[in-house]
Amino acid sequence: MDVLSSLSGAGSSLLGYLIPFLFVLTIVVFFHELGHFLVARWAGVRVLTFSLGFGPEIAGFTDRHGTRWRLAAVPLGGYVRFFGDDDAASTPDHQKLGQMSDAERRESFFWQPVRWRAAIVAAGPIANFLLAIVIFAFVFMVFGKQVTLPRADQIAPASAAERAGFKPGDLVLTIDGEPVESFSDMQRIVGGQAGRTLTFIVQRGDTEVTLNATPELKEVKDAFGNVHRTGLLGISRPITAGDVTVRHFGPVEAVGMGVQETWFIVARTYDYLTGLIAGRESADQIGGPIRIAQVSGQVATFGMGALLSLAAVLSVSIGILNLFPIPLLDGGHLLFYAFEAVRGRPLSARTQDIGFRIGLAIVLMLMIFATWNDVLRIPMM
């Protein structure tokens, strides 16, 4: 009986991670591929396949334009395959391309002017950024934003805040000239600026005081026991009943905040990558599918608003990742097109083939590394 209960609990736990994970990933992948698809149709390119997932087809249909819409068995991505492509990565079949008629060339992705090919490729990441803005705006309008005044109620001894001269009761007004509306906003700004001196303007009684503080990079655990490396000042504020208000926004203001949220993620990602190169950040923060599934299940316990916000964050992350100048990714294709635009002719087939092989190796290594990080985070029984 205990064994059956354990198996039942494990199954429920797995579904608790799997369903939110598939929900979040499917939304993000669908809109990424939809960006490619819509601009390709606009350019007159024939789209052979629109696939959510890889591998064997589970279900699908063919539309009146001849595009096969399919749901595949491995839900870890997706692709759009164009007329003239040799595979899902849009590597060209040069033998078939050379035998095409003029009419077929007009429908082939490969024979489009470089500006159209670049637009089709860039449309995927752009769709991810637009999706994030729309999701964030929807969340701010429907679910609102929790606001707690950015007041320093407690200052940890020997902390960066104490050294900077913070006093209990200080109300943070701006950080490096950026207005701060809530305690969570302050935490988010400080968390991404470890090791950098920030200028705070705080209200102390009836006067404004300027303080300079440098957040310290430390490891902290969240409510689920996950370890994160983040910048800390040593300021805390106990949350009491009635201390938190929920603010809702109109459409225009919500869209503006959606843009701000999306830009914040882009900027924070850039800071992390530059910190990684400079040795200030650790590569163990990089996660893969297992990590996304775990976080999706955890965030889902906070409700639909939190899960949608996670989808927006993931959408921005996938948009950024796809813009990396790595052959096989969208950014790699754009790099090739940039060379073509400058040279007046495309790179040789052999050069592109070597580039795609190198890109595949890099992507596989990143996937293996991220998955290994995920495995190391799994708690041992």
VOBA-1610 file (N, C-alpha, C; in pm, whole numbers, padded with zeros to 5 digits, always signed):
BEGIN
Met+00083-00120+00000Met+00000+00000+00000Met+00086+00125+00000Asp+00194+00126+00081Asp+00286+00239+00085Asp+00353+00258-00049Val+00386+00144-00116Val+00450+00152-00246Val+00357+00217-00348Leu+00229+00176-00346Leu+00132+00233-00438Leu+00113+00382-00411Ser+00110+00421-00285Ser+00095+00562-00250Ser+00216+00642-00299Ser+00334+00582-00285Ser+00456+00651-00331Ser+00454+00670-00482Leu+00413+00563-00554Leu+00406+00573-00699Leu+00303+00676-00743Ser+00189+00677-00674Ser+00085+00774-00706Ser+00134+00916-00682Gly+00204+00936-00570Gly+00257+01068-00540Gly+00361+01111-00640Ala+00448+01017-00684Ala+00550+01049-00782Ala+00486+01085-00916Gly+00379+01011-00952Gly+00310+01041-01078Gly+00246+01178-01075Ser+00182+01211-00963Ser+00120+01343-00950Ser+00224+01453-00955Ser+00338+01429-00889Ser+00446+01528-00889Ser+00500+01549-01030Leu+00516+01439-01105Leu+00566+01449-01242Leu+00471+01529-01329Leu+00341+01501-01316Leu+00243+01577-01393Leu+00241+01723-01352Gly+00266+01749-01224Gly+00270+01886-01175Gly+00382+01967-01239Tyr+00489+01900-01280Tyr+00597+01967-01352Tyr+00574+01964-01502Leu+00527+01849-01554Leu+00519+01829-01698Leu+00414+01919-01763Ile+00296+01929-01705Ile+00188+02006-01767Ile+00223+02155-01776Pro+00268+02219-01666Pro+00308+02360-01680Pro+00424+02379-01777Phe+00519+02285-01777Phe+00633+02292-01868Phe+00588+02291-02013Leu+00500+02197-02048Leu+00452+02188-02186Leu+00369+02312-02223Phe+00292+02362-02128Phe+00211+02482-02152Phe+00301+02600-02187Val+00402+02623-02105Val+00492+02737-02124Val+00572+02722-02253Leu+00633+02605-02271Leu+00721+02585-02386Leu+00644+02588-02517Thr+00524+02530-02519Thr+00444+02527-02642Thr+00407+02667-02687Ile+00366+02753-02594Ile+00332+02891-02628Ile+00452+02962-02691Val+00567+02949-02626Val+00687+03021-02671Val+00733+02970-02807Val+00739+02838-02824Val+00785+02781-02951Val+00687+02813-03063Phe+00557+02801-03035Phe+00458+02826-03139Phe+00472+02967-03195Phe+00483+03068-03109Phe+00490+03206-03159Phe+00624+03236-03226His+00731+03170-03181His+00860+03186-03249His+00849+03136-03393Glu+00798+03016-03410Glu+00785+02960-03545Glu+00678+03034-03626Leu+00575+03085-03558Leu+00473+03162-03629Leu+00532+03288-03690Gly+00629+03349-03622Gly+00696+03466-03678Gly+00763+03431-03810His+00841+03322-03812His+00902+03276-03937His+00796+03251-04044Phe+00690+03181-04005Phe+00586+03138-04097Phe+00515+03258-04163Leu+00473+03355-04084Leu+00394+03467-04137Leu+00476+03553-04234Val+00601+03581-04199Val+00684+03663-04288Val+00718+03585-04415Ala+00737+03453-04403Ala+00763+03371-04522Ala+00643+03374-04616Arg+00524+03359-04561Arg+00403+03366-04644Arg+00392+03504-04711Trp+00426+03608-04635Trp+00422+03745-04687Trp+00518+03759-04805Ala+00633+03693-04796Ala+00734+03702-04902Ala+00703+03610-05019Gly+00599+03527-05008Gly+00565+03437-05117Gly+00638+03305-05114Val+00702+03273-05001Val+00775+03147-04987Val+00678+03035-04951Arg+00693+02922-05015Arg+00608+02806-04985Arg+00658+02740-04857Val+00568+02721-04762Val+00602+02657-04634Val+00554+02513-04640Leu+00647+02420-04627Leu+00612+02278-04636Leu+00560+02223-04503Thr+00626+02263-04392Thr+00592+02205-04262Thr+00599+02309-04152Phe+00501+02305-04063Phe+00503+02382-03939Phe+00490+02279-03828Ser+00599+02256-03755Ser+00602+02148-03657Ser+00625+02200-03517Leu+00540+02156-03424Leu+00564+02176-03281Leu+00623+02046-03229Gly+00750+02049-03196Gly+00819+01928-03153Gly+00894+01864-03268Phe+00971+01762-03233Phe+01052+01689-03330Phe+01014+01541-03326Gly+01060+01468-03427Gly+01037+01324-03428Gly+00904+01287-03492Pro+00855+01166-03461Pro+00732+01114-03523Pro+00612+01204-03497Glu+00526+01214-03596Glu+00406+01296-03585Glu+00300+01227-03500Ile+00243+01301-03405Ile+00133+01250-03323Ile-00001+01284-03388Ala-00013+01408-03433Ala-00135+01453-03498Ala-00099+01566-03592Gly-00185+01589-03693Gly-00157+01698-03785Gly-00262+01709-03893Phe-00248+01813-03974Phe-00338+01833-04089Phe-00264+01917-04192Thr-00313+01915-04314Thr-00255+01992-04423Thr-00353+02101-04464Asp-00308+02228-04463Asp-00398+02338-04496Asp-00410+02355-04648Arg-00489+02451-04692Arg-00517+02468-04834Arg-00396+02519-04913His-00294+02569-04842His-00172+02613-04909His-00068+02502-04920Gly-00101+02385-04867Gly-00010+02271-04875Gly+00086+02260-04758Thr+00068+02341-04654Thr+00154+02334-04535Thr+00103+02225-04442Arg+00194+02139-04398Arg+00160+02035-04302Arg+00184+02088-04162Trp+00074+02103-04086Trp+00082+02144-03946Trp+00084+02017-03862Arg+00189+02002-03782Arg+00206+01874-03712Arg+00245+01895-03566Leu+00198+01803-03482Leu+00238+01794-03342Leu+00323+01669-03330Ala+00449+01685-03290Ala+00544+01574-03289Ala+00568+01521-03148Ala+00636+01408-03142Ala+00647+01331-03018Ala+00742+01393-02916Val+00844+01464-02963Val+00944+01521-02871Val+00919+01671-02859Pro+00855+01717-02750Pro+00811+01857-02738Pro+00919+01952-02687Leu+01037+01947-02748Leu+01148+02029-02701Leu+01189+02132-02807Gly+01092+02188-02875Gly+01122+02287-02978Gly+01024+02277-03092Gly+01066+02322-03207Gly+00982+02317-03325Gly+01058+02372-03443Tyr+00995+02371-03559Tyr+01061+02423-03678Tyr+00959+02451-03787Val+01000+02538-03881Val+00926+02563-04003Val+01018+02524-04119Arg+00970+02437-04205Arg+01051+02393-04318Arg+00997+02455-04446Phe+01087+02519-04521Phe+01049+02589-04642Phe+01079+02505-04767Phe+01015+02542-04876Phe+01039+02476-05004Phe+01185+02498-05045Gly+01257+02390-05069Gly+01399+02396-05104Gly+01492+02362-04990Asp+01437+02353-04867Asp+01520+02314-04753Asp+01547+02165-04756Asp+01668+02129-04710Asp+01704+01988-04704Asp+01660+01925-04572Asp+01645+02010-04467Asp+01607+01956-04337Asp+01541+02067-04255Ala+01512+02034-04129Ala+01441+02128-04042Ala+01526+02249-04004Ala+01657+02241-04021Ala+01746+02352-03987Ala+01764+02450-04102Ser+01687+02431-04210Ser+01691+02519-04328Ser+01825+02515-04400Thr+01895+02403-04392Thr+02013+02386-04476Thr+01966+02351-04616Pro+02022+02416-04718Pro+01969+02401-04854Pro+02012+02270-04919Asp+01926+02217-05005Asp+01958+02103-05089Asp+02004+02160-05224His+02135+02177-05241His+02188+02247-05357His+02158+02175-05488Gln+02153+02044-05486Gln+02123+01971-05609Gln+01982+02002-05658Lys+01885+01999-05567Lys+01747+02029-05604Lys+01731+02177-05640Leu+01803+02264-05570Leu+01792+02407-05597Leu+01837+02441-05738Gly+01942+02374-05783Gly+01993+02401-05916Gly+01902+02353-06027Gln+01810+02261-05996Gln+01720+02205-06096Gln+01581+02271-06096Met+01563+02373-06015Met+01432+02436-06004Met+01400+02523-06125Ser+01272+02528-06158Ser+01225+02619-06262Ser+01214+02760-06204Asp+01190+02859-06290Asp+01177+02997-06242Asp+01060+03010-06146Ala+00950+02942-06175Ala+00832+02948-06088Ala+00863+02889-05951Glu+00938+02779-05949Glu+00974+02716-05821Glu+01071+02802-05743Arg+01160+02870-05814Arg+01256+02956-05746Arg+01186+03071-05674Arg+01078+03120-05733Arg+01005+03229-05668Arg+00940+03185-05538Glu+00917+03054-05522Glu+00856+03001-05399Glu+00959+02942-05303Ser+01084+02942-05343Ser+01189+02882-05262Ser+01253+02985-05170Phe+01276+02946-05046Phe+01341+03035-04949Phe+01481+03072-04996Phe+01554+02976-05048Phe+01695+02995-05084Phe+01712+03103-05191Trp+01618+03110-05287Trp+01633+03203-05399Trp+01572+03340-05371Gln+01525+03365-05249Gln+01474+03498-05216Gln+01589+03598-05203Pro+01562+03727-05229Pro+01665+03828-05203Pro+01710+03821-05057Val+01833+03861-05030Val+01890+03846-04897Val+01808+03923-04793Arg+01746+04034-04833Arg+01668+04112-04737Arg+01546+04033-04689Trp+01484+03955-04780Trp+01369+03876-04740Trp+01409+03757-04654Arg+01520+03694-04690Arg+01567+03582-04608Arg+01602+03628-04467Ala+01667+03744-04457Ala+01701+03799-04326Ala+01574+03832-04248Ala+01475+03889-04316Ala+01349+03925-04248Ala+01278+03801-04197Ile+01275+03694-04277Ile+01208+03570-04236Ile+01277+03509-04114Val+01409+03509-04116Val+01485+03450-04005Val+01471+03534-03879Ala+01481+03667-03894Ala+01474+03755-03777Ala+01334+03758-03716Ala+01232+03721-03795Ala+01094+03729-03747Ala+01069+03637-03628Gly+01142+03526-03617Gly+01123+03434-03505Gly+01158+03498-03371Pro+01283+03545-03353Pro+01317+03612-03228Pro+01234+03738-03202Ile+01203+03814-03308Ile+01121+03934-03289Ile+00984+03895-03235Ala+00927+03785-03287Ala+00798+03738-03238Ala+00806+03702-03090Asn+00921+03647-03046Asn+00938+03615-02905Asn+00935+03739-02817Phe+01001+03845-02863Phe+01002+03969-02785Phe+00863+04032-02782Leu+00793+04031-02894Leu+00658+04086-02898Leu+00563+04005-02810Leu+00578+03873-02813Leu+00495+03788-02728Leu+00517+03822-02581Ala+00642+03841-02541Ala+00672+03874-02402Ala+00605+04006-02362Ile+00613+04105-02450Ile+00550+04235-02420Ile+00400+04219-02401Val+00337+04143-02490Val+00192+04121-02482Val+00155+04046-02354Ile+00232+03942-02320Ile+00201+03866-02198Ile+00216+03952-02074Phe+00328+04025-02066Phe+00349+04111-01950Phe+00237+04215-01939Ala+00199+04274-02052Ala+00092+04374-02049Ala-00039+04312-02001Phe-00069+04191-02048Phe-00190+04121-02006Phe-00188+04095-01856Val-00074+04051-01805Val-00061+04022-01662Val-00080+04149-01580Phe-00019+04260-01623Phe-00034+04386-01549Phe-00177+04436-01550Met-00249+04413-01660Met-00388+04460-01667Met-00482+04371-01586Val-00466+04239-01600Val-00561+04144-01540Val-00525+04107-01397Phe-00398+04072-01375Phe-00356+04026-01242Phe-00294+04137-01158Gly-00246+04242-01225Gly-00188+04355-01153Gly-00046+04329-01107Lys+00008+04424-01036Lys+00144+04416-00982Lys+00142+04442-00833Gln+00203+04351-00758Gln+00211+04369-00613Gln+00315+04477-00580Val+00276+04569-00496Val+00363+04681-00462Val+00381+04688-00310Thr+00508+04683-00267Thr+00545+04704-00127Thr+00647+04816-00125Leu+00626+04916-00046Leu+00716+05031-00044Leu+00861+04986-00022Pro+00956+05043-00099Pro+01097+05004-00088Pro+01165+05066+00034Arg+01115+05029+00151Arg+01168+05084+00276Arg+01263+04984+00341Ala+01372+05035+00394Ala+01471+04951+00462Ala+01435+04943+00609Asp+01362+04837+00646Asp+01321+04823+00786Asp+01433+04767+00872Gln+01512+04674+00812Gln+01620+04611+00889Gln+01749+04614+00806Ile+01860+04645+00872Ile+01991+04649+00808Ile+02079+04542+00871Ala+02128+04448+00791Ala+02211+04339+00843Ala+02347+04393+00887Pro+02397+04348+01003Pro+02528+04393+01050Pro+02639+04356+00951Ala+02736+04445+00936Ala+02852+04424+00849Ala+02814+04400+00703Ser+02696+04445+00663Ser+02651+04427+00525Ser+02691+04546+00439Ala+02672+04532+00307Ala+02701+04642+00216Ala+02616+04763+00248Ala+02492+04740+00289Ala+02402+04851+00323Ala+02451+04926+00446Glu+02498+04853+00547Glu+02547+04920+00669Glu+02671+05002+00638Arg+02762+04945+00556Arg+02883+05018+00521Arg+02851+05144+00440Ala+02743+05138+00362Ala+02704+05254+00280Ala+02635+05362+00361Gly+02590+05328+00482Gly+02525+05427+00567Gly+02374+05421+00569Phe+02316+05312+00523Phe+02169+05297+00532Phe+02126+05290+00677Lys+02008+05346+00704Lys+01949+05344+00837Lys+01809+05283+00830Pro+01766+05213+00937Pro+01629+05160+00939Pro+01528+05272+00917Gly+01433+05246+00827Gly+01332+05346+00796Gly+01359+05423+00668Asp+01482+05411+00612Asp+01513+05478+00485Asp+01420+05428+00374Leu+01365+05521+00296Leu+01279+05487+00184Leu+01355+05514+00055Val+01380+05409-00023Val+01458+05424-00147Val+01371+05489-00254Leu+01420+05599-00311Leu+01347+05672-00414Leu+01398+05637-00554Thr+01531+05638-00570Thr+01590+05607-00701Thr+01718+05526-00683Ile+01753+05449-00786Ile+01881+05378-00792Ile+01945+05413-00926Asp+02060+05480-00920Asp+02127+05528-01041Asp+02032+05608-01129Gly+01949+05689-01065Gly+01857+05776-01137Gly+01728+05710-01181Glu+01715+05579-01160Glu+01594+05507-01200Glu+01494+05503-01084Pro+01373+05553-01103Pro+01275+05551-00994Pro+01245+05409-00948Val+01227+05392-00818Val+01197+05262-00759Val+01060+05270-00693Glu+00967+05187-00739Glu+00831+05193-00689Glu+00803+05093-00578Ser+00876+04980-00578Ser+00845+04876-00482Ser+00972+04809-00433Phe+00959+04735-00323Phe+01073+04663-00267Phe+01125+04557-00365Ser+01032+04493-00437Ser+01073+04391-00534Ser+01150+04453-00650Asp+01113+04575-00692Asp+01190+04645-00795Asp+01333+04669-00748Met+01348+04711-00622Met+01480+04735-00568Met+01561+04606-00563Gln+01497+04497-00521Gln+01567+04369-00516Gln+01615+04326-00654Arg+01529+04347-00755Arg+01564+04304-00889Arg+01680+04383-00947Ile+01678+04515-00924Ile+01788+04598-00974Ile+01918+04561-00905Val+01914+04552-00774Val+02034+04520-00696Val+02086+04381-00729Gly+01992+04285-00751Gly+02032+04147-00777Gly+02118+04130-00900Gly+02101+04217-00997Gly+02179+04204-01119Gly+02301+04294-01124Gln+02336+04360-01013Gln+02446+04457-01014Gln+02552+04424-00909Ala+02572+04298-00880Ala+02674+04260-00781Ala+02812+04310-00822Gly+02882+04371-00726Gly+03017+04420-00752Gly+03023+04557-00815Arg+02908+04616-00843Arg+02905+04749-00905Arg+02850+04850-00804Thr+02913+04965-00797Thr+02868+05067-00704Thr+02746+05139-00760Leu+02639+05141-00682Leu+02514+05203-00721Leu+02489+05326-00635Thr+02426+05425-00696Thr+02394+05547-00624Thr+02246+05546-00586Phe+02219+05552-00455Phe+02082+05550-00403Phe+02046+05688-00351Ile+01926+05732-00384Ile+01869+05850-00319Ile+01756+05799-00231Val+01769+05823-00101Val+01671+05773-00005Val+01609+05890+00070Gln+01487+05869+00112Gln+01419+05968+00196Gln+01434+05926+00342Arg+01496+06013+00419Arg+01520+05985+00561Arg+01451+06096+00640Gly+01334+06065+00692Gly+01256+06169+00757Gly+01204+06267+00654Asp+01241+06394+00671Asp+01198+06497+00578Asp+01305+06536+00478Thr+01418+06466+00478Thr+01528+06502+00389Thr+01562+06388+00295Glu+01629+06422+00185Glu+01678+06322+00091Glu+01829+06307+00107Val+01874+06183+00112Val+02015+06151+00135Val+02066+06067+00019Thr+02188+06097-00027Thr+02251+06019-00134Thr+02351+05922-00074Leu+02338+05793-00109Leu+02426+05688-00059Leu+02483+05608-00175Asn+02606+05563-00160Asn+02670+05477-00260Asn+02694+05340-00198Ala+02639+05237-00261Ala+02651+05102-00206Ala+02687+05004-00317Thr+02764+04901-00281Thr+02806+04799-00377Thr+02749+04664-00335Pro+02650+04613-00407Pro+02592+04482-00371Pro+02697+04371-00374Glu+02684+04277-00281Glu+02776+04164-00274Glu+02712+04042-00338Leu+02790+03967-00415Leu+02739+03846-00481Leu+02735+03732-00379Lys+02614+03682-00354Lys+02597+03575-00256Lys+02498+03471-00307Glu+02503+03355-00246Glu+02408+03249-00280Glu+02291+03255-00183Val+02170+03252-00240Val+02050+03254-00157Val+01956+03144-00205Lys+01871+03099-00115Lys+01771+02997-00149Lys+01634+03061-00159Asp+01558+03019-00263Asp+01422+03069-00274Asp+01327+02983-00192Ala+01198+03007-00207Ala+01098+02936-00127Ala+01095+02786-00156Phe+01149+02745-00273Phe+01147+02605-00311Phe+01281+02536-00284Gly+01376+02609-00226Gly+01507+02551-00195Gly+01607+02562-00309Asn+01569+02629-00420Asn+01663+02648-00531Asn+01767+02753-00493Val+01892+02727-00529Val+02002+02817-00496Val+02028+02912-00613His+02036+03042-00584His+02064+03142-00686His+02180+03228-00639Arg+02261+03274-00733Arg+02367+03370-00704Arg+02317+03508-00744Thr+02312+03598-00649Thr+02253+03729-00675Thr+02321+03836-00591Gly+02302+03960-00630Gly+02358+04071-00555Gly+02270+04106-00435Leu+02333+04127-00319Leu+02260+04160-00197Leu+02321+04281-00129Leu+02233+04364-00070Leu+02278+04478+00009Leu+02276+04448+00158Gly+02185+04360+00200Gly+02167+04334+00341Gly+02051+04412+00398Ile+01956+04448+00311Ile+01835+04519+00353Ile+01719+04422+00350Ser+01636+04424+00452Ser+01519+04337+00454Ser+01399+04415+00504Arg+01281+04360+00469Arg+01157+04422+00516Arg+01054+04315+00540Pro+01023+04285+00665Pro+00918+04187+00693Pro+00784+04232+00636Ile+00715+04138+00570Ile+00586+04171+00511Ile+00476+04139+00611Thr+00394+04239+00639Thr+00283+04222+00732Thr+00151+04235+00659Ala+00043+04195+00726Ala-00090+04203+00666Ala-00121+04348+00631Gly-00172+04367+00510Gly-00205+04501+00464Gly-00087+04581+00415Asp+00033+04519+00415Asp+00154+04588+00372Asp+00170+04586+00221Val+00099+04497+00154Val+00111+04480+00009Val-00016+04527-00059Thr-00001+04610-00161Thr-00115+04653-00242Thr-00096+04600-00384Val-00207+04577-00453Val-00204+04529-00591Val-00250+04643-00681Arg-00163+04680-00774Arg-00193+04790-00864Arg-00221+04738-01004His-00333+04777-01062His-00369+04738-01199His-00343+04855-01293Phe-00318+04823-01420Phe-00281+04924-01518Phe-00372+04920-01638Gly-00389+05037-01702Gly-00463+05045-01827Gly-00381+04990-01942Pro-00443+04969-02059Pro-00373+04907-02173Pro-00245+04978-02214Val-00250+05110-02228Val-00132+05183-02276Val-00018+05173-02175Glu-00048+05197-02048Glu+00055+05189-01945Glu+00107+05047-01929Ala+00017+04949-01943Ala+00057+04809-01930Ala+00153+04768-02043Val+00126+04815-02164Val+00217+04785-02275Val+00353+04848-02250Gly+00353+04972-02202Gly+00480+05037-02171Gly+00558+04960-02066Met+00489+04911-01965Met+00556+04831-01862Met+00602+04697-01918Gly+00525+04643-02013Gly+00567+04520-02079Gly+00698+04538-02154Val+00711+04653-02220Val+00836+04684-02290Val+00950+04696-02189Gln+00924+04764-02076Gln+01027+04780-01973Gln+01070+04645-01917Glu+00974+04557-01889Glu+01006+04425-01835Glu+01091+04345-01934Thr+01050+04351-02061Thr+01124+04277-02164Thr+01265+04330-02177Trp+01281+04462-02177Trp+01413+04521-02188Trp+01499+04488-02065Phe+01437+04484-01948Phe+01512+04450-01827Phe+01573+04310-01840Ile+01496+04215-01892Ile+01547+04078-01907Ile+01661+04075-02007Val+01646+04150-02118Val+01753+04156-02218Val+01880+04213-02155Ala+01865+04324-02081Ala+01981+04388-02019Ala+02044+04298-01913Arg+01961+04231-01834Arg+02013+04142-01730Arg+02086+04024-01791Thr+02035+03972-01903Thr+02102+03862-01972Thr+02238+03907-02025Tyr+02241+04027-02082Tyr+02368+04082-02131Tyr+02468+04097-02017Asp+02421+04150-01904Asp+02509+04165-01788Asp+02563+04030-01741Tyr+02475+03929-01743Tyr+02519+03796-01698Tyr+02625+03740-01792Leu+02602+03753-01923Leu+02696+03697-02020Leu+02831+03767-02013Thr+02828+03901-02002Thr+02955+03972-01989Thr+03024+03937-01858Gly+02945+03920-01751Gly+03001+03878-01623Gly+03059+03738-01630Leu+02995+03651-01709Leu+03044+03514-01726Leu+03179+03514-01796Ile+03190+03598-01900Ile+03316+03608-01974Ile+03426+03668-01885Ala+03387+03766-01803Ala+03485+03834-01716Ala+03517+03754-01590Gly+03441+03646-01566Gly+03466+03564-01449Gly+03390+03607-01326Arg+03300+03706-01339Arg+03223+03753-01224Arg+03102+03664-01196Glu+03055+03594-01299Glu+02938+03509-01286Glu+02978+03363-01302Ser+02890+03275-01251Ser+02918+03132-01259Ser+02831+03067-01366Ala+02890+02972-01440Ala+02817+02902-01546Ala+02716+02803-01489Asp+02721+02777-01357Asp+02626+02681-01301Asp+02484+02736-01294Gln+02467+02864-01330Gln+02332+02921-01335Gln+02259+02888-01465Ile+02333+02835-01562Ile+02273+02798-01691Ile+02191+02671-01674Gly+02068+02673-01721Gly+01980+02557-01707Gly+01925+02512-01840Gly+01873+02390-01843Gly+01816+02332-01964Gly+01671+02290-01943Pro+01625+02194-02022Pro+01483+02153-02015Pro+01439+02105-01877Ile+01525+02031-01807Ile+01487+01981-01675Ile+01464+02097-01579Arg+01552+02196-01587Arg+01540+02313-01501Arg+01413+02392-01534Ile+01385+02408-01663Ile+01265+02481-01704Ile+01140+02408-01653Ala+01140+02275-01664Ala+01026+02197-01617Ala+01009+02213-01466Gln+01121+02209-01392Gln+01114+02224-01247Gln+01059+02360-01208Val+01113+02466-01269Val+01067+02601-01237Val+00922+02621-01278Ser+00883+02563-01392Ser+00744+02576-01438Ser+00648+02517-01336Gly+00682+02399-01285Gly+00596+02336-01184Gly+00589+02417-01056Gln+00703+02472-01015Gln+00706+02551-00893Gln+00627+02682-00908Val+00648+02750-01020Val+00581+02878-01044Val+00430+02857-01059Ala+00390+02745-01116Ala+00247+02718-01136Ala+00170+02717-01004Thr+00239+02686-00893Thr+00171+02685-00763Thr+00129+02825-00719Phe+00188+02928-00781Phe+00151+03065-00747Phe+00034+03116-00831Gly-00010+03039-00930Gly-00125+03080-01010Gly-00091+03109-01154Met-00197+03135-01232Met-00181+03156-01375Met-00100+03281-01408Gly-00115+03387-01330Gly-00040+03508-01356Gly+00110+03484-01351Ala+00155+03410-01250Ala+00297+03381-01236Ala+00345+03290-01349Leu+00262+03193-01389Leu+00301+03101-01496Leu+00312+03175-01630Leu+00219+03267-01655Leu+00226+03347-01778Leu+00350+03436-01777Ser+00384+03492-01661Ser+00505+03574-01652Ser+00629+03491-01682Leu+00631+03366-01636Leu+00742+03278-01667Leu+00750+03253-01817Ala+00634+03235-01882Ala+00633+03216-02027Ala+00693+03337-02097Ala+00663+03457-02047Ala+00719+03579-02106Ala+00871+03583-02088Val+00918+03549-01969Val+01063+03546-01943Val+01131+03445-02035Leu+01071+03327-02047Leu+01129+03223-02132Leu+01127+03267-02278Ser+01022+03338-02319Ser+01014+03385-02457Ser+01128+03480-02490Val+01155+03573-02397Val+01267+03665-02418Val+01398+03588-02424Ser+01415+03492-02335Ser+01539+03414-02330Ser+01562+03337-02460Ile+01456+03277-02514Ile+01468+03203-02639Ile+01496+03298-02754Gly+01433+03416-02751Gly+01462+03515-02854Gly+01608+03556-02853Ile+01662+03581-02734Ile+01803+03618-02721Ile+01893+03505-02766Leu+01864+03383-02719Leu+01947+03267-02754Leu+01952+03247-02905Asn+01839+03262-02972Asn+01836+03239-03116Asn+01910+03347-03194Leu+01938+03460-03132Leu+02013+03566-03200Leu+02163+03552-03183Phe+02207+03453-03105Phe+02351+03430-03094Phe+02406+03398-03233Pro+02522+03455-03269Pro+02578+03433-03404Pro+02640+03295-03420Ile+02562+03193-03392Ile+02608+03054-03403Ile+02538+02989-03521Pro+02612+02941-03621Pro+02547+02872-03733Pro+02454+02762-03681Leu+02341+02748-03744Leu+02231+02660-03708Leu+02122+02737-03636Leu+02159+02839-03555Leu+02061+02925-03492Leu+02026+03041-03586Asp+01919+03112-03553Asp+01878+03225-03638Asp+01990+03328-03652Gly+02060+03355-03543Gly+02168+03451-03547Gly+02280+03410-03640Gly+02304+03279-03650Gly+02405+03229-03744Gly+02364+03251-03888His+02236+03227-03918His+02186+03255-04053His+02200+03403-04086Leu+02164+03488-03989Leu+02175+03633-04012Leu+02320+03674-04034Leu+02413+03608-03966Leu+02555+03636-03986Leu+02597+03603-04128Phe+02553+03487-04179Phe+02583+03449-04317Phe+02524+03551-04416Tyr+02401+03597-04388Tyr+02337+03692-04478Tyr+02409+03827-04475Ala+02464+03862-04360Ala+02541+03987-04351Ala+02666+03978-04439Phe+02734+03864-04434Phe+02850+03843-04522Phe+02807+03851-04668Glu+02694+03790-04699Glu+02645+03791-04837Glu+02613+03933-04883Ala+02551+04012-04797Ala+02517+04150-04833Ala+02642+04233-04859Val+02748+04210-04779Val+02872+04286-04794Val+02949+04240-04918Arg+02955+04106-04939Arg+03034+04051-05049Arg+02961+04060-05183Gly+02827+04069-05178Gly+02751+04070-05302Gly+02720+03931-05353Arg+02762+03830-05282Arg+02733+03691-05318Arg+02740+03606-05192Pro+02668+03494-05186Pro+02668+03412-05065Pro+02801+03342-05043Leu+02824+03299-04921Leu+02940+03216-04892Leu+02927+03084-04967Ser+03039+03020-04992Ser+03035+02894-05067Ser+02957+02788-04989Ala+02904+02691-05064Ala+02828+02582-05002Ala+02913+02508-04900Arg+03041+02488-04930Arg+03129+02416-04838Arg+03150+02497-04709Thr+03170+02628-04722Thr+03189+02712-04604Thr+03065+02709-04515Gln+02948+02719-04578Gln+02825+02715-04500Gln+02805+02579-04434Asp+02840+02472-04506Asp+02824+02339-04450Asp+02915+02320-04328Ile+03040+02368-04338Ile+03132+02361-04225Ile+03077+02443-04108Gly+03023+02561-04140Gly+02966+02645-04036Gly+02851+02577-03963Phe+02761+02511-04040Phe+02649+02442-03978Phe+02696+02325-03890Arg+02800+02256-03933Arg+02853+02146-03852Arg+02912+02197-03721Ile+02985+02308-03730Ile+03042+02369-03609Ile+02929+02417-03518Gly+02828+02481-03578Gly+02715+02528-03501Gly+02642+02415-03431Leu+02622+02303-03502Leu+02557+02187-03442Leu+02635+02137-03322Ala+02768+02132-03337Ala+02853+02085-03227Ala+02841+02179-03106Ile+02840+02310-03132Ile+02830+02407-03022Ile+02695+02394-02951Val+02587+02384-03031Val+02454+02372-02972Val+02442+02244-02889Leu+02493+02133-02941Leu+02489+02007-02867Leu+02567+02016-02737Met+02684+02080-02742Met+02764+02095-02620Met+02691+02181-02517Leu+02626+02289-02564Leu+02550+02373-02472Leu+02434+02296-02409Met+02367+02214-02489Met+02255+02134-02438Met+02303+02034-02334Ile+02416+01968-02364Ile+02470+01870-02270Ile+02513+01938-02141Phe+02579+02053-02154Phe+02625+02126-02035Phe+02507+02171-01950Ala+02404+02227-02015Ala+02288+02275-01942Ala+02215+02159-01873Thr+02203+02048-01944Thr+02135+01931-01886Thr+02216+01876-01769Trp+02348+01876-01780Trp+02433+01829-01670Trp+02414+01919-01547Asn+02407+02050-01570Asn+02378+02141-01459Asn+02244+02107-01394Asp+02145+02076-01478Asp+02013+02039-01426Asp+02021+01916-01339Val+02096+01814-01387Val+02107+01688-01312Val+02175+01713-01178Leu+02276+01800-01175Leu+02345+01828-01049Leu+02255+01897-00948Arg+02149+01965-00995Arg+02058+02034-00905Arg+01953+01941-00846Ile+01937+01823-00904Ile+01834+01730-00854Ile+01874+01681-00715Pro+01791+01701-00616Pro+01826+01658-00479Pro+01841+01508-00472Met+01944+01462-00401Met+01968+01318-00383Met+01878+01263-00274Met+01827+01145-00297Met+01737+01081-00199Met+01821+01014-00089
//
